[in-house]
Amino acid sequence: MLTKPAWLLRLEGLFVFALPLFLYRSGHYSWWLFVLLILSPDLVMLAYLINIKTGAAAYNFAHTLSLPLLLLLLGLLRPAANLLPFALIWIAHIGMDRMLGFGLKYPTSFNDTHLQHV
């Protein structure tokens, strides 16, 4: 099992999905907001209408943990607690994608992801 990177990455995705759910529930945030926004990072796929390279760049920009973790940090360090549910939803979305096997995109094809190259 430890020699199967794709399986390990999906398991990691499960934990990246589960932790924000736990924190979201603990923060007593609106589940309506969660349902409304959980798939919103996928709206960047509209950039594929421009071309594959732009689509892959936009998708990867919205599906790496750097920005939502920065948003989470800002929400924790500044008097901006209203940012926390958005950061948690975004992190949960990324974890859900990884858990389901959706990876970052290469500019060759929408189906060409980093998980396939592991």
N, C-alpha and C positions, 0 to 999 in steps of 0.2 A: 504494500500500500504506500509506503514512504518512497517508493521508487516510481510512482505514477504522478508526475507533476500536474497533469490536467485535473486529476481527482483532488489533489491537495489544494489547487487553486479554487476549485469549486467549494471545498470545505471551508477555506478561508473566506470565500464570498458569503457563505452561510453565516459566519460569525460577524462579518462586516454588515450584514443585513440585520442580524438579530440584536446586536448591541444598540444601534440607534432606535430600534423599536422599543427596547426596554427603557432607554432614556426618555424617549418621547412619551411613553406611558407614565413614567415617573414624574415628568414635568407637567402632566395633566393638560397637554396641548390638544387642540381640536382634531378629532379623527376625521372630520369632514375636510379639513384642510389637507390632511395626509392623503386621503383618497383623491382629492382634487389634483394634488401636485405630484404624486408618486411617479407618474409617467412623463412629467413635464420635461425632464432632461432629454427625452427622446425627440422633442420638437426640433432639435438641431439637425436631425436627419433630413430636414427640408433642404439643407445646404447641398445635399447630393443632387438636387435639381440643377445646381450650377455646374458642378462636375465632380468626379470621384475624389480628386485631390482636396478640393475645398470641403466636401462632405466628410472625408476622413479626418481632416484637421478639426472641423467643428465638432464632430462626434467625440474625438479624443479629448478636446478641450473640456467638454461637458462631462466626460466619463473618467476623469482621473480624480483622485482624492485631494489633490492640492488645494483647489479653490474651495470646496466645501469645508475642508479642515481649517482653512484660513477664516472662512465665515464663522465657523464654530468658535475659533479662538477669539475673534473679534467680539462675538456675542458673549463670551465668558469674561473677557478682560475689560470691556468698555460697558458703559451703561446702555447696552443695546441688546438686552435679553430677548427682544422680539425677533432677533436673527436666529436664535437657537432652533426653533422648529423647522425653519427653512433649511438650515444646515443639516439637521438630522434626517429630514426627508431626502435630501440630495444624497447623503452618504448611504442611506438605506437603499436608494435606487441603484447606486453603483454596486453595492453588495448583492442585491437581487440579480442584477445583470451577470455578475461574475459567477454567482451560484448556479445560474441557468446556462452558463457556458458562453455568454456573450463577452467578447474581448474587445480590446482596442483595435482600431481598423488600420490596415495598410492602405496606401493610395492606389492599390492595384484593382481591388474589387471589394464590394461591401461585405462579402462573405469571407474575405481574407483577414483573419484576426491574429492577434498575438498568441492566443490560446492554441491555435492550430500549429504554431511554430515551436511550442514547448516540447 
